[in-house]
Amino acid sequence: MGAALVLIGLLDGNESTEDARVALASWGVPGASFLVDSGDASRREAGVRSLPTTLVLDAHGVVRWVSSADSRASDVVAAAQAASH
């Protein structure tokens, strides 16, 4: 059985949950479950300074990877695979 993937969306004031659903579908994960934290507490705790930012956390909640301006979807996939081992 594979590991569950939970996506946590940190939205700015101009984004909606529908925007997140459309983005996920365009990334090839339509219908994925996700959580949305529209407050700043999670951003501050994770050290997120700008959006969009993608974080990969391991099963213990430790940040294992943070996206950069030139990150691609394949980078996220590779980081998630590495964090799951």
Secondary structure as UniProt FT lines:
FT   STRAND          7..9
FT   TURN            13..14
FT   HELIX           17..26
FT   TURN            27..28
FT   TURN            30..31
FT   STRAND          34..36
FT   HELIX           41..46
FT   STRAND          55..57
FT   TURN            59..60
FT   STRAND          63..66
FT   TURN            69..70
FT   HELIX           73..83
//
